[in-house]
Amino acid sequence: MTTTGITPTDPPAPPADPPPLRRNRDFLLLWVGAGLTVFGARVTALAYPLLILWDTGSYTGAGLVGTAALLPMLVVQLPGGLLVDRVDRRRLMIWCEAGCLLSTGSVAAAVLLGHVWLWQLVAIAFVQSSLALLYQLAERSAVRHLVTPAQLPLALSRNEARQRGAMLLGRPAGGALFEVGRWVPFLTTTLTHLVSLVALLFIRRPFQAHADAPRSSGSMWSDLAAGLRYVWQQPFLRTVLIFIAVSNMPFEGLAYAVMAVIREDNGSTLAVGLILGVSGVGGMLGALHGTWFMRRLDLRGIVVGGLAGWALVMPLIAFTRDPWLLGLLFTLMSYIGGVFNVVGGVYLVRSTPDHLMGRAGSVAMLLGTGTNFAGPLLAGFLLSSLSVAASVLALSSVMILLVVVSVLSPTVRGQAGTRLIET
């Protein structure tokens, strides 16, 4: 028997190794652009309450602006996650950057012209934070499409380090720029949004799966319910998010306690920015060490140990007014937060299918940060009624309670021996 038309062929070449993250052009563009966006957001997050507190001395007014900036975490995250799953993520991020640019630019112009009102700042802070939150949801969902699955833990660790690095630089910069001129922080943030917008325009790869991937076809409410149901059916994720939600309220209040200490001691806004910003060193180191902890500790050890560390450090803030010691204590707390964020991000991304990632991510952020808006209001009430030390101790009692609950939780105990990275 003879055969014709058959030509020997060489075996297929093995797939080329993916470039390391430092040479991944699209990842670097997104990494830098998102970092600038976070930096600008940190600058204005400090500048908004400083503008009210240093002008009027009103803790209530400063708390209102802070609440407006944090309220989108409660009311925007779920519909935002739905939007991220339904529209082109890259285009959405471009529109968000453009909106942030216009918002902060309008505040810079208003402050420069001397026409600023409390409720104007409340409204703009809410709009800017809402757009920044949509950007963050889309960026978190997009990064998995710019790296390989094996690179994902490292990429998320680098993203968390970037976030903490922006915190390190943004808050001191906000305080320093506020000393130069009260409009300068807002103009600086406008420029960061402009650069980030340009970076987005140069990214080539898509930010989501191709058209043949599963796509949502249900109603808005059914899609929202799907995201809620998915996260709520993950017992460990649900439990940890509740812990984080409760702990974030006192953390937000502590920032206002620092402002009160510096203002009472006739300090500068630069000191406020340095104390809050230097904690970014701890957060950045914690993020970089996240994989180290994931290799050596099980999930139970990470959760209980982290909460216990917070409960030990937080009350110490009540017993010092020294800026250097305050900065050190905030750095220690932020280190733990950096580890937590990396662990939570890896757990969520690895356990969630892509077509649910936007909704699941927004639900996770809602459960974890939706109560943040209450922190400034709670701090304003406590600082108006009690001393700074008594206010800090009242906030710290919440963390001690969380440690007890985590030790007794069957869900947390059930994660003994479970590691995200096997050695």
N, C-alpha and C positions, 0 to 999 in steps of 0.2 A: 504494500500500500504506500502510495506516495502522498505527500502533502505539498501544497503550494501556497504562496502568499503569506508564509510565516517567516518573520524576520526576528532573529535573536535580539533581545533588548537587554540593556544593563539593568541591574536592580535599582529601584528608586533610591535616590540619595537620602541619607538621613536628614531630618529637619535641622535647620541651623539653630544653634543656641540663641535664645533671645538676648538682646543687648542688656547689660546691667542697667539699673535704674538711672545711674548717673549719665548714661548715654541714650536714654529713652527720651527723644525730643518732645513728643506730645505730653508725656508724663511730667517732664520738667516745666513745660509751659503752663500746664494746669497747676502744678505745685507752686510755682512762683506767683502766678496770678491769684490763686486762692489765698496764698500767704499775704499778699498785699491787701486783699480784701479784708482779711481778719485783722491785719495791722490797723487799717483805717477804722474798722469797727471798734477796736479797743481804744483808739485815740478818742473817738467821739463818745464812747460809753463812759469815759471818765469826764470828758469835757461838759456833757449835758448837766449832770448834777453839780459839778463845780460851778458852772455858770449861775445856777440858782442859789446854791449854798453860800458862795462867797459874795454874791450881790445882796441877798436878802437875809441870810442866816436862818432860813426856814428849812428844817429837816423834813417837814411835811411836803413842801414844794419839791425838794430834791428827790424825795421818795416817790412822788407822783411821776416825775420824769423817768426815774429808774424803772418804775412799774410799767410805764408805757413802752419802754424799750424791751422789756421782758415779756409783755403780754402776748406777743405773737407766738411764743413758744406754746401757749395754751390754745389759741384760737386759729392759728394758721397752719400748724403742722399737719393735721389730718387732711384738709383739702389740698395742702401743698404737696403732700406725698402722692395723692391721687393725680394731681397735675403733672408731677414728674413722671408718672407711669403712662400718661396719656399723650404727652406732647414731646416734641423734639427737645431733648435736654440741653443741647448746646444753644439752641435759639432762646430757650427760656433763660439760661444763664446770662446771655447777652442782654436781654431786656432788663433783667434784674440789675445788672451792673449799670446800665444807662439810667435806670430809675434812682439808684443810690447816688449816682453822680449828680443828678439834678437836685435831689433832696438835700444833700450836704452842701452843695453849692448855694442853695437858697438860704440856708442858715448862715453861712459865711457872709453873704451879702447883707442879711438882716442885722447881724451883730455889728458888722462894720459900719452900717448906717445908723445904728443905735435904735432900731425898732424891733425889739424882742419882747414877746409876752410868754408867760408860763404855758398857756394852753396852745400856743403856736409850737413851742418846743415839744410839748406832749404829743401833738399830732404828728410832727415830722419824725420824732423818735420812733413812733409806732410804725410809720410807713417805711422808714429806712430799715428798721429791724425786720419787718415782714419780708422785704425784698432780699435782704441778706440771708434770711432763713431759707427762702426758696432756693437761692443760689447754693447754700450749703447742702440741702437735700439732693439737689441735682448733681452736685460735685461728688458727693459720697456714693451715689448710685453709678456715676460714670467711671470712677477710677478703676473698677474691675475690668473695664474694656480697654484700658491702656496698658495693662501689665498681664503677665501670665498668671495662672492660678498659683504656681509655686512662689511667685514674687509678691502675692497679695499681702501676706502678713507683714513683710518688710515694707511694702508700699504704705500700708495703713499705719505702721509704726513711724515712718518718715512723715506722713501727714500729721500725725499727732504731735510729733516733735516740731513741725512747722507751726502748728497751732500754738504750742506753748512758747516757741520762740517769738511769735508775733505778740503774745501776751507780755513777754519779757521786754520787748522794745516799745510796744504800743502805749502802755500806761505811763511809763516815765516820759515818753515823747509827748503824750497828751498833757501831762502836768507842766513840762518844760515849755511847750508851745503855748499853753494857756498863760504862762508868765510873760511870754513875749508879746502876746496880743490875744484877746479873747476870741477873735475871729480866726486866728491862725490854725488851730486844730481842725476846724471844719474845712478850710481851704486845702490843708494837707490831705485830708481824707478824700476830698473830691479828686485830687490828683492820683491817689492810689487806685481809685475806681477806674479812672481813665486808662492807666497802664494795664490793669487787669483786663479791661475790655479789649484792648489791643491784643493781649496775649491769647485770649479766647479765639479771636479771629484767625490766628495762625495755626490752630490745632487742626490736624488733618483727619484723624481717625474718628469714627462715630462714637457717641457717648452711650449707645444702647445696642441691644441685639438687633439682628437684621429683621426684615419684615416677616420672615417665616417663624420667628419666635412666638411663644404664646402671648397673646395680647388680650387686654380686658375688653369685654363686649357688654358687660352688664351696666346697670344704672350706677350713678354716682354713689348712692347710699349702699348698694350691694357691694361695690368695690371698697368703700370705707369699712364696711362690716367685715369684708374678707381680710383686710389688713389687721383690724382689731382682733378678729378671731384667731388669726395665725399667731400673733404675738402672745395673746392671752393663753393659748394652748401650749406655750413653752414655759413650764413651771419655773425653771431656774431663771430664765430671762425676765419673766414677770416679777419674780421676787426681788431680784437685784435692782430692777428699774424702780420699784417702790422704795427700796432703801435709798437709792440715789435721789429720788424725788423729795423725800423727806429731808435728807441731808443738805440739799441745795438751798433750802430756805435759810438756815442759819449762816451758811457760807455767804450768801448775798448780803445778809445783815452785817456780817463782820466788816465788809468793805466800808460801810457807812460809819461803823464804830471807829475805824482808822481815820476817816475824814474828820470825825468829831474830835478825836485826840489831837490831831495836827492843828485844827482850827482853834481849839481851846488853848493850845500852847503857842499860838501866833506863828505857826509854821507856814511854809509856802506850799503851793499846790504841787510843786516839783517833788517835795517830800512825800506827798500822798501817792503820786505816780510811781516813785521809786519803791516805796514799800509794797504797793500792790503789784508793781511790775517785776520786781526782783523774784517774786514767787514763780515767775515764768521759767527761771533757771531750774527750779525743782521740778516743775511740770515737764519741761523739755527732757531733763535727765530721766524722769520717771517713764516718759514715753519711749525713750531710747532703750531703757532697761526692761520694757514690757515683755519682750521675747525671753529675756533671762528669767523672769519670774514664771512665765508660762512653761518653761522647761523644767523648773525645779519645784514648783508648788502646784498642788491641785486647786481646783476652783474654790473649794471650801476654804482652804488656807488663805487664798487671795482675798476673798470677801471678808471673812472674819478678821483677818489680820489688818486689812486696810481700814475697816471701820474702827477697830480698836486703836490704831495709830492716830486717827483723827480725834477720837475721844480723849486721848492722852494729851495731845498738843493744844487743842482748841481752848481749854480753860486757862492755859498759861497766858493768853493774850490779855486777860483781865488784870494781870498783876504787873504789867510793865507799860510804860509810856515812851520807852526808848525806841527810836525809829529803827536802829540796827537790830534789836531783838525782835521787834515786830516783823521786820523783813525776814529774819531767819525762821520764825514760826510759820509765816505764810508760805515760805519756801518748802518747809517740811510737809505741810498739808497739800501743797500743789504737787509735790512729788508723788504722793499716794494717788492723787487724782489722775495724773498722767498714766500711771500703770493701769488704773481702773478703765480709763477710756480705751486704751489699746486692747485690753482683754475683751471688753464689751464689744468693740468694733469687730474684732476677729470672730468672736462667737456669733454675732449677728450675721455677718456677711457669709460665713461658711455654712450657716444653717438655713439661709433664705434663698429661694429661687429668684432668678433675675426679674421675672415679670411681676414679682411681689415686692421687690427690693425697695422701691420708692414708698409704697404704702407701709411696709413693715418698718422701714427706717423712720418714717415720720411718726408712726405710733410709738416706737421705742423712744424717740426724742420727746414725744409728748408726755409719756409716762415718766421719763427721767428728768425732764426740765420744765414741765407744764406748771409746776408750783413755784418756779423761780420768781414770778412776778410778785408773790406775797412777801418775799424777803425785804425789799426796800420799804414797803408799807409797815411790816412788823418792826423793822429797825427804827423807822421814824417814830412809831408809837413808843417803843421802849426808850429811845434816847430822849424823847420829850418828857418821859415820866420818871426815868431812873438815871442813875449815874452810868457812865460808860462801862465801868467794871461790872456792875450788877446786870447790865444789859447783856454783856458777853457771857456771863455765867448762866443767864437764863437761856441764851441760845445754845450753850454747850450741853445743857441737860438733855436736849433732843438727841445729840449724838450718843450719849451714854445709854439712853434707852434703846437706840438702834443696835448697839453692840449686844445687849442682852437678847433682843429679839433674834438677831442673826445666829447666835449660839444655840438657841432653842428651836430654830426653824428646821422642820423635817426636810424641806426642799434643799436647803443649804447643806445639811448633814449628808444628804444623799449624793452630793457631788464629791465626797471624799474619795480620792484616788483617780478622779477624772482630770486629765490634763489636755490642754489644747495643742501642745507640742510634745510629742513623745521623744524621749532621748534614747 
